[in-house]
Amino acid sequence: MPTARTTVRAAARQIAMSRQQGFTLLELLISSIIFAIMAVMAYGGLNNVIRNSDASKQALSRLQQIQQSVAIISRDFSQISPRAIRDEYGNRQPYVIAGNKIDQLIEFTRGGRVNPASLPRSSLLRVAYQVEEDKLIRLQWPQLDRAQGIEPKKTVILDQLEEITLRFLNASGKWGTQWPPLNNSGTTQAGNSALYGIEIVLELEDWGKIRRVYALN
């Protein structure tokens, strides 16, 4: 007849043997399902992080482009200089022309040309702005008075542009959309009007309207 000690030893062996049997198929299936769910959740979270990071980079790049474009425009418009030029046909052109040319929004003379090498050249520049599709393009000529065949350097400074408008303030405090303004007979007053201010409004697809006003004289 087995003693109590023998019975305890047998029970202990049975427990040890049951522990060594490992997991059942159902337990393995449940653990696999749990692991798969956790993996899907982790991938979804990582994917969201990657998408948010890409969106942030695009937004930052767009912000930098807009800031740089506005800085270029401000540098040009705030340094307008009253110096007329001769075009490629020898005709005299006012220092600011806007509203009467089909291919360009505005063309003007500006100062502040950088000359770090102290070259024998003018500190003035002739620049212009035009729109092609949804892009704002800046043009710059190598010299003020142009010879035939001289092409300007074109640089796209802004895209996703919906609309751009310009207004010009004369000595009477009135705003107009053309410069030089028209007189009563319908001809331009190239040398009889002083320009006191320019307003530019950029309307972008993603940022809405950006308005800048530059005082002259």
Secondary structure by P-SEA (a helix, b strand, c coil): cccaaaaaaaaaaaaaaaaaccccaaaaaaaaaaaaaaaaaaaaaaaaaaaaaaaaaaaaaaaaaaaaaaaaaaaaaaacccbbbbcccccccccccccccccccccccccccccccccccccbbbbbccccccbbbbbbbcccccccccccccccccccccbbbbbbbcccccccccccccccccccccccccccbbbbbbbbccccbbbbbbbcc
